[in-house]
Amino acid sequence: MRVWFTGAAAAAGLVAFGLAGCTEGGAKTTKVAQAQQVVLEAKAVTASGCVRPVATTSCIVVRGRAGGYYDISTASPAPDPAKGVAISLQGKDLGKNTACGRQLTDVTWSYLSLQCAPPQTSASAEKGDKKAG
């Protein structure tokens, strides 16, 4: 009788342990579901500068105050880099980086009355490096 009682107790312990594992797994699922519901707050960004296309991509960018680039490719309509005129823009930064820079969403912009220097090509950049060296 003792052997049977010990076996039954062991079986009950395993069932209880298994249920505890299920409860823990359920808690993990709940935590994951909660984490997925977190909404990132967008940071408002205001910048101005010359619009530049990025070689080998379809991105257009504007340089920010700290020297980094804002990817404004989502702007619709998009500013025309060929005009050579600076823009003022407002957008939202959700913290996403692209191959071209920090991506802005909900971009609104307007042309300023400032002319931009023509974009530097790799050939002209090399000439500038030779003069500096």
N, C-alpha and C positions, 0 to 999 in steps of 0.2 A: 504494500500500500504506500509506503514512503517513497519508493521509486516512482510510482505513478504520480504522486503529489508533486515531487520535485520536477518531473518532466512537464506536468501541467503548469507549474509555476514558471519554469523556464520558457514555455510556449507563451504564457501570458506576458512575461517580460519582453519577449521579442516582439509581440504584437504592439505592446505599449511603446517600445522603442521605435518601431516602424511608424506608428501614428505620430509620435513626436517629430520624426523626420519629415513626415508629410506636412505637419503644421509649420515647421521651420521653412520648408520649401514654399509653402503658401505665403509666408511672410516675405520671403525673398521676391516672389512674383509681385506682391503688393508694392514693395519698395521699388522695384524696377518700373512698375506702372506709374508710381508717383514721380519717379525721376524723369520719365518720358513726358510728363505733363508740365514740367518746368518750362516756363516761357521766358526767353531771353528778352531783356529790355533793350531796345535800340538806343544807341547814343546819338544824339543830334550832332551833325557835323556841318560846319560852314567853312568853305574854302574858296579861294580864287586863284587863278593862274592860267597858264597856257595849256590847251588840250593837246595831247600827243598820242599818236598811234603807237602801239607796241609792235615791233618787228616780229614776224612769224606768228602773230596771233591776230585775233579780231578785236582785241581790247583797245579801249581809249582810256587814258589816265590823265589825272591832274596831280601835280606835286603838292603835298601838304606842307604845313608850317614846319614840322619836324624833319622834313626831307624825305619822308616816305611817300609812296604813291597811292592815290585813291583810284580804284577801278570803277569807272562810271559807265561801263558798257551797258548797264541795264537802263540808262536814261532813254526815255522815249518822248519826243524825238531826241536823237543824240546830237550834240554839237559837232560842227564840221571842223576838224583839225586843219583842213586845207585853207580855211579863211584866214588863219594866222591872227586871230583875235582872242584875247583872254576872256575867260568867263568867271562869273560868280556863281557858286552853287550851294545848295543845301541838300542834305541827304541823311539817311539813317545808317549807322554802322552797327551791324549785328555781330561783329567779331569774326567774320569769315574772311580768310585770306585766299586769294586766287594766285595764279601764276603771274598776274600782272600787278598785284597790290592788294590793298584792303578794299573789299567790295562794299560799295554803298548801294542802298536800295532807296526807292521813293525819291529819286534825284530830280530836283527842279533846278533850272539854271537860266542865266541870261547873259548875253554878250556884254562886255564892257567896252569902253572906248580906248583900249590899250592894245597896241600892236605887239605881237610876239615875234621873236627872232625865228628864222626858219629852223626846222628841226635839224639837229646835227646828224649827218650820216656817218657811218663807220669810217669812211675814207677821210672825211674832214676831221674826225676825232683823232685819227692816227696822225695827221699833219700837226694838230695842236699838241699832241703828246711829244712829237719830235722837236717842236719849237721849245717846249717847256724843259725837255731833257737835255 
